[in-house]
Amino acid sequence: MNNTVVVHQVLVLFFIIMIGFIARKRDVITATGTEDLTRLLLNVTSPLTVFTSFQLEYSRAMLLGAVQVFTFAVAVHLFALLIGLVIFNRYPEPVKRVLRFTTIFSNCGFMGFPLLQSIYGKSGVFYGSFYVMVFNLFIWTIGVRIFTVRQGEASLKKVLTTPSIIAIILGLITFLLPVKLPRPVLAALEAVAAMNTPLSMLLVGATLTEVKAGELFSGWALYYGSFVRLILMPFFALLTTSLLNSPPLIQGVCVLITATPAAALTNAFATRYNGDTHLSSRLILLSTLLSVISLPFFAFLVNR
């Protein structure tokens, strides 16, 4: 693997975060604007990212591998949920929510797809899409539940009517049936969906302005969360796929996409549902920077 791909993706995220930081410092992004952009992210760009991820074409020969990746993704998300329920209990509730969220949810789309493309080509991206489907399903059900469990907001009806769950349902319909959107419509949706990661990172940078410089990389919870996200979870993926004798391509996809840093949406969820935004923005930043070391390490393990 060419490790410059990893470095490139990390630097892209980092510089977008810095742009958001400067924009908030200069009041280009205001406090009200941050709230408005968060709503735009959660209700428009993220649901469209979900929906467009289902616009796939595949051959029957690849279906078995896709089912394996999908099943693995369900298993790894459930394992992460159980781990998060056990190891973070000593932390205050707002901190606990963020740590549990980042244990389960990785930056599997923006970081994962370019990595898989560089190593495995279109096949890697195809299989990775099925992991992202599970990610989207979990983040808009379990993810919402993590932040709202004690606020009475996560009723089944409310969860099922969130924009991204509706996007999953519509996406599945177009995925399973011979229904294809007209090219101009799909291109428009993909163009708006492409705003999702930059918008998320801009909001992370804007939130970092509220953190004192001396606190940016301080606090045991910050490093604990990064260790669980970048080391523990990918090792679980590596062990599981090894025990199951997964084909090299399937194992590589599963391990590397699990090894990506904390999900960019962590900060948006923390902002929306009164989580610890100081921790969420710092954890995204630190785990992204540390992934320049951890991702090549796991890439070496699965491709040696």
JOVEN-V468423 format. One line per field, one symbol per residue. burial: + if it has 16 or more other ideal C-beta (glycine too) atoms within 10 Angstrom, else -. A space follows every 10 residues. Layout:
# JOVEN-V468423
burial: ???
This chain:
# JOVEN-V468423
burial: +---++--++ -+++-++-++ +-++----+- ---+--++-+ ++-+++++++ +++++----- ----++-+++ -++-+++-++ +-++---+-- +--+++++++ ++++++++++ ++++++-+++ ---+++++++ ++++++++++ ++++-+++-- ---+----+- -++++-++-- +--++----- --------+- --+-++++++ +++++++++- +--------- ++--++-+++ --++-+++-+ +----+--++ ++++++++++ ++++++++++ +++-++++++ ++++++++++ ++-+++-++- ++--
